[in-house]
Amino acid sequence: MNNNFKVRLYRATRTARRPIEIGHGYAGVSRRHIFDGYSGTLWGWAPHSDADARHCNARFPQADEVDTGEKTKRWRIPPGVIDRLISFSADELGDLEVAIDLLRRDNLNDGASRLEDLSRKLKAVMDVNATRRVEPDLEALLQAEGLAMRPGPRPRISVLVLEELRQAIKACEKIYIRHRNRVTNRLRGRTVCPYGFLYGNRHYLLAYDEGAKDFRKFTLSNIEEVHGTEEMFERDLSFSLAEYAEESFGVYNEEPFDVVWKFSPKVSQDIRQYQFHPNQEVEIEADGSALVRFRAGGALEMAWHLYQWGRNVEVLEPKRLAKMVNDNRPNWPGNP
């Protein structure tokens, strides 16, 4: 494929995408928004906004100017005009089916059911001829896609409990839950402010516990009852679920500490492809070994994970984790 054809293909694809963007927003979009993200060069060619705008206006004269009271002009294409431009590929529908299977595998059946409904709706609005073209490719993709079995618990989570929690999270409503402790097996009730979910080998509700005056995790499968209180709470805007999750390796929460792991030259190439933590730093030593550094809590889950690397890993820091791992490393015949 020569560069001249690549440029024409790129411009055609880009111009076709823009009317969809113009028709997407209720308040319309400005010219700057339309061309945002296209100001760079591709194969040595820089896009020209005025020429592209004339082409777009000529192709879609139905675009209406939206009066928003702003100085910047904004346009929107009325619903129905660009329907034929919107289609769904076999790859997109296939990825959706894989997402459904992943949710089923992890026993998140309510989310899987919603995505199945979405998949049916998407297929229902597709043009009949487009559906016929996509179906053979979709079937081939689904036959070629497989999910590896992931060892671990598949906890039984009540769909009703999950739905009550989700509604409370959206409404910012305090709830009274009865949760059974995994260690003591004791059933205890408490009033909490639900913030969200953390998904891992086990799935958790993250909530602010009014009794403990702190955020706590509750195993979803161990929440036996959920009762609304009809009392609203105000979210702490300074709290970030993503940042909270990054403080731990896995879901066990403890005070973060500095971590340094040394992987042997035998697996250092594999290590470059691994993400142990979002904030990790990987350094390749002169002998070919790899040093991985990051800061997080969760020493027990780190030890569980490092066990599979056997003698190909050594914990340098912290000393507490080194004692847990370094003397218990098997000599595995293969690598993870």
N, C-alpha and C positions, 0 to 999 in steps of 0.2 A: 504494500500500500504506500504510494508516494505521498510526499508532504502536502502537495496541492490538494489531493483528495481528502487528506486528513483535515485540512483547514476547512474545506467545504462541508465535510461531515460534522465537524465540531460546531460550525456556525448554524447549520440546519438544526442540530439537536438542541443547541442553546436557545435559538429563536423559538423553537417549538415549546420549550419549557416555560418561557416567560409568560405567554398568555395564561397558562395554568396558574402561575404565581399571581398574575393580575386579577384573575377571577376568584382567588382564594380568600382574600381579605375583605371583610364587610365594609371597612372604611376605605378600601382601595389601597393602592401603593403609589409611592412617588417614583419619579424617574431614577433617583439615586438608589432606591431600594431595588428597582428592576435590574439595574446594572451592577449592583453590589456583588462582589465575588467574581466579576468577569473582567476586572480592570487589569489583570496580569496578562502575560503573553503565553502563547502556546505554539510550539513549533516556529517561533520567531515572528508570530503575528499578533498584533495588538488590536482588540476590538474597537470599533468606532461607534460611540453611543448614538450620535445623530442619525447615521445611516441605518443602524439597527432599529431605531425608533420609527423611522419612516417606513421601513419594511414591515414592522409589527403593526403600525397603524393602517397600512395598505391592506394587510392580510386580515385585520380585525377592526373594521371601521365601526363596529358596534360598541367599542369601548366608550364608556361614559365618564365624564369628568365628575369627581365627587367633591361636593362643597363641604369642607370641614372647618371653614373659618380660618384656615392657615394660609400663609403666603405661598407655601409650596403646593404645586399642583399635584393632584392625585387622581388616578384612573382606576376603574373597575369594569370588568367585562360581565354583563348580566348572566345569571345562571342559565344553563341550557345551551349557550353558544359554543362552549368548548368541550361539551360532553364527549364528542368523538375523538378528541385528543387524549382523553384519559383512558388508559388501558392498563391491564395487569399482565405481567409476563409470567411464564411458567416458573421462572426462578423466584419471583416475588411470592407467588402462591405456594411454591414448594417450601420456601423459608418459613412461611406462616404455618404450614403443616408440621415442620420440624419443631417450631416453637410450641405447638400444641402437644407434641409427643414429649418434649422436655418437661412441660408442666405436668403431664400425666405421670411421667416417670418419677417426678419429685412429689407426687401426691397433692399437687395444687389443682385439684379438679375443677374448682369454680372458675379459676382463671382460664383453664383449658376450654371449658364450656363457652366462656365469653368469646374466646378467639375462634372457636368453631362457628359460633353465630356470625361473627364478623366475616369469616371465610365464606359462609353461605350467602351473606348479603352482597359481598363483592362479586361472587359468581353470578348472582341474580341480576345485577345491573350491567353485566358484561354483554356486549353485542353477541348474538348467536354465532355469527361467523367467527368472531374472535375466540369464542369459547371452543369451537371445534378445532381451531388451529392450535390452541394452547393445550388442550386435554392430552394429546399423545405425549408431548414433551413433559407435562406435569406427571403423568403416570410413570414415565421413564425415570424422572428425577426421584420420585418417591420410592421406586424400587431400588435406586442406587444409594439412597440415604439410609443410614442406620445409626442407632444410638448404642454406644457401648454401655454395657451394664455397669452401673456405679455401685460398688459395695457400700453398704451403710443402711441405717434405719430408714424405713418408709413409714413414718408415724401416721397414725390415723387421726386426721384433723376433721373435726365436725364442720361441714359446710355451713350450717346455721351459725355456729360460733364465729367462723371467719367472716360471714356476711355482716353479723352484728358489729364486729370489730371494725370492718371497713366503713360501715355507715357512721360509726362513732368518730373515726379518724377524719372523715370528710366533714362532719358536722362540728368537730371540736367539742364533743360532748364527753363529760366525765362518765366513767362506767364503773360498776362494781363487778369484779370478777372473783370466781372461786378457782384457785390454782393449786394443783397437787405438786408438791416438791418431789423431784426425781430421786433425791437421796434419802429423805426421811419418810417419804410417802404420805406426808401430812397435808391435808386439805385445808387451805387457809383463804379467807376472803379479804379483799382490800379494794380501796377506791383508787383508781389510777386515771391519768390523762393520757390517752393513747396517741402516739406520734407516728408509728409506722411499723414495718416488718423487716426483719433481717433473715435472709435465706441462706442456709448452709446445709450441712448434713442433717441438721435439725433446723426447724423453722421457729422463729421467735417473734413475739410482740415486744416492741420497745415502747415503754411508757414511763411517764413521770409518776412515781409512787409517792402519794401524799404523806403516807406514814413514815417512809424512809427519808423523805425530803431529797430524793435523788432519782436519777433515771435507772430503771431496772429492765432486765430481759425476762420474759416469761415464755416457756416452751409452749407453742401453740397446741400441741397434742395433749398437754396437761391442763389446759384451761377447760374446765368442765361446765362452767356457767358464765354468762355475760348478761348483765342487767343495766339498762340505761338509767341514768339518774335525772335526766332532763335539766341538768345543770351544765352550762357551757364553761369552757376554760379558754384562756388566751394563750396561744402558742408563744414560746420563748423564741423570738426571731433570731437570737444569737446562736441558737442550737442548730447544728447541721447533722443530719443523719449520716451523710457521707463521711464527714470528718469523724464522727463518733465511730463508725465502722473501721476507718483507717487506723484508729488508735490500737486496734487489736489484730493479731494474726488469727483469723477465724472469728469466733463469736465470744470467746471467753474474755471478759473485760478485766483488765488490771492496769496498774500504773505502767505507762510505756517505758521501755528501756532501750538502750543502744544494742544492736545486734550485729555481729560480724561472723559470717560463715565462710569457711574455705573449702572449695570444691576441687577435687583432683583434676589434673590435665585430661584425664580419660573422659570426663563428663563436662568439661568447661564449654565445649561447643554447644551442648544441649542447654547449659545454664543461660546462655545468651538469649534463648528463646523463651525462658520462663519468666513469669512475673510472680514473684513471691509476695510483693507488696507494692502498692502504687507509687511509693516514694523511694523505692530501692535504688542503690547505686551499685553497678557491677564494674569491677576492675580486674583486668587480666594481668597476672604476674609474669615475670620474665621466664619462669619455668613452665608457663602454660596453665597454671592453676587459676581459679577464679575466686575473687573475694566479693561477697555480697553483703552490703550494708543497708540497714534501714532502722527505723525506730518504731516500736510497737510493743504492746503487751501480749500475753497469751503464751506463756512458756510451755504449758502442757501440750497445746495443739502444735506448737513448733516441734516439740520432741516427737509427737506422733508422726508428723510429716517427714522429719529428717530421718526417721528409722528406715524409710524405704530407700534412701540413698546409701545406706550401709556405710562401708569404709571409704566411700568416695566423698564424704563430707566430714569436716571437723569444725566444731564450734569453738571459736576463739573468744567471743564475748556474747553474753555475760557468763561469768564463772558458774553461776547457779545452773544455767542451761547446759553448760559444758559437762557438768557432773551428771546430768540426767542422760546425756546423749553419748559422749565420747567412749565410755566404757561398755556401751551396749550396741555396738555397730556390727551387724552381721556382714559376712562377705557374700553378697548376692551375686548370682551369675549374670544378671542383667541390670539395666538401669530403668528408672521410671519413664 
